Amino acid sequence: MSTLPDSLLVEIENVDFAYGKRAILKGISLTVPRGKVVAIMGGSGCGKTTLLRLIGGQLIASKGTVRVNDQDVASLDREGMYQMRRKMGMLFQFGALFTDMNVFDNIAFQLREHTDLPEDMIRDLVLMKLNAVGLRGTAKLFPSELSGGMARRVALARAAVLDPTLIMYDEPFAGLDPISLAVVGQTIRKLNDALGATSIVVTHDVVESLQIVDYLYFISDGKIVGQGTPDEIRASTEPYVKQFVHAEMDGPVPFHYPAKDYAVDLNLSTSTSLKKSVS
């Protein structure tokens, strides 16, 4: 499969991570080039969100290195970590908007927290980002008054309001109807290109991802089991990738949970029934 460009923003090399004794990542290595949209895909619990937390410094790898913008995340002190995070945007699962703030204040929050900009400039920036996601008219609404797709786009505007170098998306398409899903997907692509940013998208949605991303990684059992451009992924014969992309019921991820041979279970059941009838 093709290789990625040399200009890298995120480099993950031979990373292990475990929650207690439960190993989540096992020798993961991947790279994210500047200016690209990269998807990380895999089944539930495979470690996709854990990777985002390692990149953001919420978690530290037990082995290996995580580098962002040529900085070793594990070696950063408190101030260095904050400086790195100010260049990141994050869209959490289901948006995670502040429910007691209206749309405008949700987006303005980071500007007020991390800058000394005057309110008139904050107003212009917030409205600009809302306009970019097609929701300038929702500024005075509260999250409870938004549809799921609208709330996700507001969260996207909030993630991009500081013009970050890196934007991370944790399941941005979850729970959306087809129209909202397509709108959010295309907005992710357009915002990334307009800002000159780099995006990492953790998702299960194969169809939408293949339309908007530049490169994909597939994780299974804590390891990278497939990678490539959208065209390479569509044509892949790697068993796990093929099963995931084409939603096949059986494959490396089996349909049947491990059990005894069916005939053995049937014979045991028959024998038990005969014994009961005789007694």
Backbone hydrogen bonds, N-H to C=O, Kabsch-Sander energy under -0.5 kcal/mol:
donor,donor_aa,acceptor,acceptor_aa,energy
8,L,6,D,-1.2
9,L,32,V,-2.7
10,V,32,V,-1.7
11,E,67,R,-2.7
12,I,30,L,-3.1
13,E,11,E,-0.5
13,E,65,T,-2.6
14,N,12,I,-0.5
15,V,28,I,-2.8
16,D,63,K,-1.9
17,F,25,L,-1.9
19,Y,22,R,-2.3
20,G,18,A,-0.9
22,R,19,Y,-2.0
23,A,21,K,-0.9
24,I,17,F,-2.9
25,L,17,F,-2.1
26,K,222,G,-3.2
28,I,15,V,-2.4
30,L,12,I,-2.1
32,V,10,V,-2.6
34,R,7,S,-2.2
36,K,33,P,-1.4
38,V,36,K,-0.6
38,V,199,S,-2.8
39,A,215,Y,-2.5
40,I,201,V,-2.7
41,M,39,A,-0.5
41,M,217,Y,-3.1
43,G,219,I,-0.5
46,C,43,G,-1.6
51,L,47,G,-1.7
52,L,48,K,-1.3
53,R,49,T,-2.0
54,L,50,T,-1.9
55,I,51,L,-2.2
56,G,52,L,-2.2
57,G,54,L,-0.7
58,Q,53,R,-1.8
59,L,53,R,-1.5
62,S,16,D,-1.7
63,K,16,D,-1.2
65,T,13,E,-1.8
67,R,11,E,-2.9
68,V,71,Q,-2.4
69,N,9,L,-3.4
71,Q,68,V,-1.3
73,V,66,V,-2.6
73,V,71,Q,-0.8
75,S,72,D,-1.2
76,L,73,V,-1.3
81,M,77,D,-2.7
82,Y,78,R,-2.1
83,Q,79,E,-2.3
84,M,80,G,-2.1
85,R,81,M,-2.4
86,R,82,Y,-1.7
87,K,84,M,-1.3
88,M,85,R,-2.0
89,G,166,L,-2.5
91,L,168,M,-2.9
92,F,90,M,-0.7
92,F,95,G,-0.5
94,F,171,E,-0.6
95,G,92,F,-2.3
96,A,94,F,-1.0
99,T,97,L,-0.6
101,M,98,F,-1.4
103,V,141,L,-2.9
104,F,139,A,-2.7
106,N,102,N,-2.2
107,I,103,V,-1.8
108,A,104,F,-2.5
109,F,105,D,-1.3
111,L,107,I,-0.6
112,R,108,A,-2.5
113,E,109,F,-2.1
114,H,110,Q,-2.7
115,T,111,L,-1.4
121,M,118,P,-0.6
122,I,118,P,-2.2
123,R,119,E,-2.6
124,D,120,D,-1.7
125,L,121,M,-2.4
126,V,122,I,-2.7
127,L,123,R,-2.4
128,M,124,D,-2.0
129,K,125,L,-2.3
130,L,126,V,-2.6
131,N,127,L,-2.3
132,A,128,M,-1.7
133,V,129,K,-1.2
134,G,131,N,-1.2
135,L,130,L,-3.0
138,T,135,L,-2.0
139,A,136,R,-1.2
141,L,138,T,-2.2
145,E,142,F,-2.6
146,L,143,P,-1.7
151,A,147,S,-2.6
152,R,148,G,-1.8
153,R,149,G,-1.7
154,V,150,M,-2.3
155,A,151,A,-2.3
156,L,152,R,-1.7
157,A,153,R,-2.2
158,R,154,V,-2.4
159,A,155,A,-2.2
160,A,156,L,-1.4
161,V,157,A,-0.6
161,V,158,R,-0.8
163,D,160,A,-2.1
165,T,87,K,-1.7
166,L,87,K,-2.0
167,I,198,T,-2.8
168,M,89,G,-2.7
169,Y,200,I,-2.9
170,D,91,L,-2.8
171,E,169,Y,-0.8
171,E,202,V,-2.6
174,A,171,E,-1.1
176,L,173,F,-1.7
181,L,177,D,-2.9
182,A,178,P,-2.1
183,V,179,I,-2.3
184,V,180,S,-2.8
185,G,181,L,-2.5
186,Q,182,A,-2.5
187,T,183,V,-2.1
188,I,184,V,-2.4
189,R,185,G,-1.8
190,K,186,Q,-2.6
191,L,187,T,-2.9
192,N,188,I,-2.1
193,D,189,R,-2.0
194,A,190,K,-2.7
195,L,191,L,-2.5
196,G,192,N,-0.9
197,A,192,N,-1.9
198,T,165,T,-1.8
199,S,36,K,-2.7
200,I,167,I,-2.2
201,V,38,V,-2.9
202,V,169,Y,-3.2
202,V,200,I,-0.6
203,T,40,I,-1.6
203,T,201,V,-0.6
206,V,204,H,-1.0
209,S,205,D,-1.4
210,L,206,V,-2.5
211,Q,207,V,-0.6
211,Q,208,E,-0.9
212,I,208,E,-1.0
212,I,209,S,-0.8
213,V,209,S,-2.4
214,D,37,V,-3.5
215,Y,37,V,-1.2
216,L,228,G,-2.4
217,Y,39,A,-2.3
218,F,226,G,-2.9
219,I,41,M,-2.8
220,S,223,K,-2.4
223,K,220,S,-1.6
225,V,218,F,-2.6
225,V,223,K,-0.6
226,G,218,F,-1.0
228,G,216,L,-1.9
233,I,229,T,-2.7
234,R,230,P,-2.5
235,A,231,D,-1.5
236,S,233,I,-1.0
242,K,238,E,-3.0
243,Q,239,P,-2.3
244,F,240,Y,-2.6
245,V,241,V,-2.9
246,H,242,K,-2.0
247,A,244,F,-0.7
248,E,243,Q,-1.9
265,D,261,D,-2.1
266,L,262,Y,-2.4
267,N,263,A,-2.5
268,L,264,V,-2.5
269,S,265,D,-2.3
270,T,266,L,-2.5
271,S,267,N,-2.7
272,T,268,L,-2.3
273,S,269,S,-2.0
274,L,270,T,-2.2
275,K,271,S,-2.1
276,K,272,T,-2.0
277,S,273,S,-2.1
278,V,274,L,-2.2
279,S,275,K,-2.2
